[in-house]
Amino acid sequence: MRTVSQVADVLAERTNPGAAPSWDPVGLQLGDPNAAVETVAVCHEVTESVVSRLETEPVDLLITYHPLIFRPTIRILAGRSAGARAFRLISADVAVLVTHTDFDAAPGGSADALASFFGLRDVEPFGGDPESGMPPIGRSGWFEGTVGTVDAMLSDRFGAAGLRVSGDRDAEVERLAVVPGSGADFIAAAAEVAQVLVTGDVSHHRAIAASDLGLAIVDPGHIATERPGMGSLVMMVTELLGSHVVDLTHFDPQTWT
Protein backbone atom coordinates (compact mmCIF):
# COMPACT_ATOMS: atom_id res chain seq x y z
CA MET A 1 0.00 0.00 0.00
CA ARG A 2 1.43 3.36 -1.05
CA THR A 3 0.54 6.82 0.14
CA VAL A 4 -0.09 9.83 -2.07
CA SER A 5 3.32 11.29 -1.22
CA GLN A 6 5.04 8.00 -1.98
CA VAL A 7 3.45 7.86 -5.43
CA ALA A 8 4.54 11.45 -5.99
CA ASP A 9 8.09 10.52 -4.99
CA VAL A 10 8.15 7.52 -7.34
CA LEU A 11 7.00 9.64 -10.28
CA ALA A 12 9.43 12.43 -9.36
CA GLU A 13 12.35 10.03 -9.75
CA ARG A 14 11.50 9.88 -13.46
CA THR A 15 10.32 13.45 -14.11
CA ASN A 16 12.47 15.63 -11.81
CA PRO A 17 9.77 18.20 -10.92
CA GLY A 18 12.33 20.28 -9.05
CA ALA A 19 13.68 21.46 -12.41
CA ALA A 20 10.30 22.73 -13.63
CA PRO A 21 10.00 26.53 -14.07
CA SER A 22 8.68 28.50 -11.11
CA TRP A 23 5.41 29.33 -12.87
CA ASP A 24 4.50 25.66 -13.30
CA PRO A 25 2.65 24.23 -10.25
CA VAL A 26 3.86 20.64 -10.62
CA GLY A 27 3.50 18.20 -7.73
CA LEU A 28 0.61 17.58 -5.37
CA GLN A 29 -2.19 20.15 -5.75
CA LEU A 30 -5.04 18.59 -3.76
CA GLY A 31 -5.36 15.98 -1.08
CA ASP A 32 -3.74 14.39 1.96
CA PRO A 33 -0.11 13.41 1.31
CA ASN A 34 -0.47 10.59 3.83
CA ALA A 35 -3.66 9.11 2.39
CA ALA A 36 -3.47 5.53 1.12
CA VAL A 37 -3.53 4.96 -2.64
CA GLU A 38 -5.12 1.87 -4.14
CA THR A 39 -6.60 3.33 -7.34
CA VAL A 40 -5.00 5.82 -9.73
CA ALA A 41 -6.28 7.59 -12.85
CA VAL A 42 -4.43 9.66 -15.46
CA CYS A 43 -5.90 12.52 -17.49
CA HIS A 44 -4.72 15.17 -19.93
CA GLU A 45 -6.63 17.94 -18.17
CA VAL A 46 -9.10 18.09 -15.29
CA THR A 47 -12.19 18.87 -17.36
CA GLU A 48 -15.83 18.76 -16.31
CA SER A 49 -16.11 15.34 -17.97
CA VAL A 50 -13.17 13.98 -15.99
CA VAL A 51 -14.57 15.24 -12.70
CA SER A 52 -18.05 13.87 -13.46
CA ARG A 53 -16.52 10.47 -14.20
CA LEU A 54 -14.58 10.48 -10.93
CA GLU A 55 -17.67 11.44 -8.95
CA THR A 56 -19.39 8.26 -10.16
CA GLU A 57 -16.28 6.06 -10.29
CA PRO A 58 -13.86 7.59 -7.77
CA VAL A 59 -10.15 6.87 -7.45
CA ASP A 60 -7.73 7.74 -4.67
CA LEU A 61 -5.35 9.74 -6.86
CA LEU A 62 -5.68 11.58 -10.18
CA ILE A 63 -2.45 12.29 -12.05
CA THR A 64 -3.01 15.12 -14.51
CA TYR A 65 -0.75 16.61 -17.16
CA HIS A 66 -2.26 20.10 -17.20
CA PRO A 67 -2.41 21.65 -13.73
CA LEU A 68 -5.89 22.07 -12.28
CA ILE A 69 -5.07 25.44 -10.69
CA PHE A 70 -2.44 27.66 -12.30
CA ARG A 71 -2.80 30.83 -10.22
CA PRO A 72 -3.21 31.49 -6.49
CA THR A 73 -6.87 31.54 -5.48
CA ILE A 74 -8.60 32.91 -2.40
CA ARG A 75 -11.90 31.07 -2.82
CA ILE A 76 -12.87 27.47 -3.57
CA LEU A 77 -16.59 27.58 -4.32
CA ALA A 78 -19.10 25.36 -6.07
CA GLY A 79 -20.00 26.31 -9.62
CA ARG A 80 -18.19 26.11 -12.95
CA SER A 81 -14.48 26.95 -12.70
CA ALA A 82 -11.13 25.36 -11.95
CA GLY A 83 -11.72 26.11 -8.27
CA ALA A 84 -15.16 24.52 -8.45
CA ARG A 85 -13.67 21.38 -9.96
CA ALA A 86 -11.17 21.35 -7.12
CA PHE A 87 -14.08 21.63 -4.67
CA ARG A 88 -15.80 18.63 -6.26
CA LEU A 89 -12.65 16.52 -6.23
CA ILE A 90 -11.98 17.34 -2.58
CA SER A 91 -15.57 16.36 -1.82
CA ALA A 92 -15.02 13.07 -3.65
CA ASP A 93 -11.76 12.52 -1.70
CA VAL A 94 -9.68 12.45 -4.88
CA ALA A 95 -6.12 13.77 -4.58
CA VAL A 96 -4.57 15.54 -7.59
CA LEU A 97 -0.93 15.26 -8.66
CA VAL A 98 0.45 17.37 -11.54
CA THR A 99 3.28 16.44 -13.89
CA HIS A 100 3.59 19.01 -16.67
CA THR A 101 6.78 20.58 -18.03
CA ASP A 102 8.77 18.11 -15.95
CA PHE A 103 7.08 15.32 -17.92
CA ASP A 104 7.71 17.17 -21.19
CA ALA A 105 11.46 17.09 -20.52
CA ALA A 106 11.66 13.64 -18.92
CA PRO A 107 13.09 10.67 -20.83
CA GLY A 108 10.08 9.01 -22.43
CA GLY A 109 7.94 12.08 -21.79
CA SER A 110 5.88 14.34 -24.04
CA ALA A 111 8.78 15.69 -26.08
CA ASP A 112 10.18 12.24 -26.79
CA ALA A 113 6.71 10.96 -27.65
CA LEU A 114 6.18 13.75 -30.20
CA ALA A 115 9.62 13.11 -31.72
CA SER A 116 8.76 9.42 -31.96
CA PHE A 117 5.48 10.24 -33.71
CA PHE A 118 7.48 11.78 -36.56
CA GLY A 119 10.03 8.97 -36.56
CA LEU A 120 12.90 11.37 -35.92
CA ARG A 121 16.38 9.83 -35.97
CA ASP A 122 19.35 10.69 -33.78
CA VAL A 123 17.11 12.79 -31.56
CA GLU A 124 18.75 15.55 -29.54
CA PRO A 125 17.29 17.82 -26.85
CA PHE A 126 17.20 21.60 -27.15
CA GLY A 127 15.65 24.58 -25.43
CA GLY A 128 16.86 24.17 -21.85
CA ASP A 129 17.70 27.03 -19.51
CA PRO A 130 21.12 26.52 -17.92
CA GLU A 131 20.65 29.49 -15.56
CA SER A 132 17.48 28.13 -13.97
CA GLY A 133 18.47 24.50 -14.37
CA MET A 134 15.35 23.70 -16.40
CA PRO A 135 16.02 20.75 -18.70
CA PRO A 136 15.28 21.08 -22.43
CA ILE A 137 11.70 20.32 -23.45
CA GLY A 138 12.38 20.48 -27.19
CA ARG A 139 13.64 17.67 -29.41
CA SER A 140 15.17 17.74 -32.89
CA GLY A 141 16.21 14.99 -35.25
CA TRP A 142 16.68 13.89 -38.83
CA PHE A 143 13.53 13.71 -40.94
CA GLU A 144 12.88 12.76 -44.56
CA GLY A 145 10.15 14.69 -46.33
CA THR A 146 8.82 18.17 -46.91
CA VAL A 147 6.94 20.72 -44.85
CA GLY A 148 3.84 19.33 -46.58
CA THR A 149 4.74 15.85 -45.34
CA VAL A 150 4.74 17.14 -41.76
CA ASP A 151 1.37 18.80 -42.37
CA ALA A 152 -0.08 15.59 -43.84
CA MET A 153 1.13 13.42 -40.94
CA LEU A 154 -0.53 15.70 -38.41
CA SER A 155 -3.72 16.00 -40.47
CA ASP A 156 -4.01 12.23 -40.78
CA ARG A 157 -3.56 11.72 -37.05
CA PHE A 158 -5.43 14.66 -35.55
CA GLY A 159 -7.49 16.13 -38.38
CA ALA A 160 -6.90 19.28 -40.39
CA ALA A 161 -9.14 21.58 -38.32
CA GLY A 162 -7.11 24.42 -36.90
CA LEU A 163 -3.81 23.21 -38.34
CA ARG A 164 -1.68 26.10 -39.60
CA VAL A 165 1.48 26.14 -41.70
CA SER A 166 3.92 29.03 -42.08
CA GLY A 167 6.46 28.30 -44.80
CA ASP A 168 6.85 26.64 -48.18
CA ARG A 169 5.01 23.30 -48.11
CA ASP A 170 7.29 21.99 -50.88
CA ALA A 171 10.51 22.78 -49.02
CA GLU A 172 12.63 19.74 -48.18
CA VAL A 173 13.16 19.04 -44.48
CA GLU A 174 16.30 17.43 -43.12
CA ARG A 175 15.97 18.44 -39.47
CA LEU A 176 12.66 18.71 -37.65
CA ALA A 177 12.17 20.24 -34.19
CA VAL A 178 9.22 19.61 -31.86
CA VAL A 179 8.01 21.25 -28.65
CA PRO A 180 4.81 19.98 -27.01
CA GLY A 181 2.27 22.59 -25.95
CA SER A 182 3.12 26.26 -26.38
CA GLY A 183 6.59 26.40 -27.89
CA ALA A 184 6.82 29.84 -29.48
CA ASP A 185 9.45 30.87 -26.93
CA PHE A 186 11.76 28.25 -28.46
CA ILE A 187 11.68 29.55 -32.02
CA ALA A 188 15.18 31.01 -31.93
CA ALA A 189 16.62 27.83 -30.42
CA ALA A 190 14.75 25.67 -32.95
CA ALA A 191 16.07 27.73 -35.87
CA GLU A 192 19.59 26.75 -34.85
CA VAL A 193 18.90 23.02 -35.08
CA ALA A 194 16.12 22.52 -37.67
CA GLN A 195 14.27 23.86 -40.70
CA VAL A 196 10.79 23.22 -39.24
CA LEU A 197 9.28 23.54 -35.78
CA VAL A 198 6.12 21.68 -34.77
CA THR A 199 4.45 23.29 -31.76
CA GLY A 200 1.22 24.98 -30.66
CA ASP A 201 -0.07 28.47 -29.89
CA VAL A 202 2.19 30.36 -32.30
CA SER A 203 1.07 33.94 -32.86
CA HIS A 204 1.27 35.87 -36.14
CA HIS A 205 4.22 37.93 -34.95
CA ARG A 206 6.10 34.87 -33.71
CA ALA A 207 5.55 33.19 -37.07
CA ILE A 208 7.02 36.24 -38.82
CA ALA A 209 10.04 36.08 -36.52
CA ALA A 210 10.45 32.39 -37.35
CA SER A 211 10.26 33.14 -41.08
CA ASP A 212 12.98 35.76 -40.70
CA LEU A 213 15.17 33.06 -39.16
CA GLY A 214 14.45 30.66 -42.02
CA LEU A 215 12.27 28.43 -39.83
CA ALA A 216 8.95 27.03 -41.02
CA ILE A 217 6.21 26.49 -38.43
CA VAL A 218 3.59 23.76 -38.40
CA ASP A 219 1.07 24.45 -35.64
CA PRO A 220 -1.64 21.80 -35.16
CA GLY A 221 -2.76 23.39 -31.89
CA HIS A 222 -1.70 23.20 -28.27
CA ILE A 223 -3.52 19.99 -27.38
CA ALA A 224 -2.59 18.03 -30.52
CA THR A 225 1.14 18.42 -29.85
CA GLU A 226 0.63 16.92 -26.39
CA ARG A 227 -1.56 13.97 -27.34
CA PRO A 228 1.26 11.53 -28.20
CA GLY A 229 2.67 12.16 -24.74
CA MET A 230 -0.54 11.20 -22.96
CA GLY A 231 -0.18 7.56 -23.95
CA SER A 232 3.39 7.70 -22.70
CA LEU A 233 2.23 9.15 -19.38
CA VAL A 234 -0.26 6.34 -18.83
CA MET A 235 2.43 3.79 -19.68
CA MET A 236 4.97 5.43 -17.36
CA VAL A 237 2.58 5.57 -14.39
CA THR A 238 1.49 1.96 -14.98
CA GLU A 239 5.12 0.83 -15.17
CA LEU A 240 6.15 2.73 -12.03
CA LEU A 241 3.20 1.61 -9.92
CA GLY A 242 3.05 -1.92 -11.25
CA SER A 243 -0.74 -1.87 -11.12
CA HIS A 244 -3.76 -1.02 -13.25
CA VAL A 245 -4.21 2.66 -14.05
CA VAL A 246 -7.53 4.14 -15.16
CA ASP A 247 -6.91 5.92 -18.46
CA LEU A 248 -8.99 9.10 -18.73
CA THR A 249 -6.87 10.73 -21.42
CA HIS A 250 -9.65 10.09 -23.95
CA PHE A 251 -11.56 12.97 -22.36
CA ASP A 252 -10.23 15.52 -24.84
CA PRO A 253 -9.61 19.05 -23.52
CA GLN A 254 -9.51 20.48 -27.05
CA THR A 255 -11.25 23.88 -27.05
CA TRP A 256 -11.02 24.76 -30.76
CA THR A 257 -12.91 22.92 -33.51
C-alpha positions, -999 to +999 in steps of 0.1 A: +000+000+000+014+034-011+005+068+001-001+098-021+033+113-012+050+080-020+034+079-054+045+115-060+081+105-050+082+075-073+070+096-103+094+124-094+123+100-097+115+099-135+103+134-141+125+156-118+098+182-109+123+203-090+137+215-124+103+227-136+100+265-141+087+285-111+054+293-129+045+257-133+027+242-103+039+206-106+035+182-077+006+176-054-022+202-057-050+186-038-054+160-011-037+144+020-001+134+013-005+106+038-037+091+024-035+055+011-035+050-026-051+019-041-066+033-073-050+058-097-063+076-129-044+097-155-059+125-175-047+152-199-066+179-182-091+181-153-122+189-174-158+188-163-161+153-180-132+140-160-146+152-127-181+139-135-165+105-142-146+105-109-177+114-090-194+083-102-163+061-103-139+076-078-102+069-074-077+077-047-053+097-069-057+116-102-024+123-120-030+151-145-008+166-172-023+201-172-024+217-137-059+221-123-051+254-107-024+277-123-028+308-102-032+315-065-069+315-055-086+329-024-119+311-028-129+275-036-166+276-043-191+254-061-200+263-096-182+261-130-145+270-127-111+254-120-117+261-083-152+245-084-137+214-100-112+214-071-141+216-047-158+186-063-127+165-062-120+173-026-156+164-018-150+131-036-118+125-017-097+125-049-061+138-046-046+155-076-009+153-087+005+174-115+033+164-139+036+190-167+068+206-180+088+181-160+071+153-179+077+172-212+115+171-205+117+136-189+131+107-208+101+090-224+079+121-218+059+143-240+088+157-261+102+122-268+067+110-277+062+138-302+096+131-317+088+094-320+055+102-337+075+118-366+100+090-366+129+114-359+164+098-360+193+107-338+171+128-316+188+156-295+173+178-268+172+216-271+156+246-254+169+242-219+177+270-195+211+265-179+206+295-156+175+281-140+185+245-144+154+237-164+160+208-187+153+211-224+117+203-234+124+205-272+136+177-294+152+177-329+162+150-352+167+139-388+135+137-409+129+128-446+101+147-463+088+182-469+069+207-449+038+193-466+047+158-453+047+171-418+014+188-424-001+156-438+011+134-409-005+157-384-037+160-405-040+122-408-036+117-370-054+147-356-075+161-384-069+193-404-091+216-383-071+244-369-038+232-383-017+261-396+015+261-417+039+290-421+065+283-448+069+266-482+050+233-481+073+220-509+105+228-490+126+197-482+132+190-445+163+174-431+160+184-395+127+187-376+122+202-342+092+196-319+080+212-286+048+200-270+023+226-260+031+263-264+066+264-279+068+298-295+094+309-269+118+283-285+117+296-320+152+310-319+166+278-304+148+257-330+161+277-359+196+268-349+189+230-351+161+225-377+143+239-407+108+232-392+093+235-358+061+217-348+045+233-318+012+250-307-001+285-299+022+304-323+011+339-329+013+359-361+042+379-350+061+349-337+055+332-371+070+362-388+100+361-365+105+324-374+103+331-411+130+358-407+152+331-392+145+307-420+123+284-398+089+270-410+062+265-384+036+238-384+011+244-356-016+218-352-028+234-319-017+232-283-035+200-274-026+180-305+011+184-298+006+169-264-016+140-273+013+115-282+027+122-247-005+112-230-002+076-240+034+077-227+022+091-194-003+063-188+024+038-197+050+054-174+026+056-144+015+020-150+051+008-152+061+027-120+032+016-099+030-019-112-007-019-111-038-010-132-042+027-140-075+041-152-069+059-185-090+091-187-069+107-214-096+101-240-116+130-224-102+155-248-096+190-235-095+205-270-112+239-270-110+248-308-129+229-335 
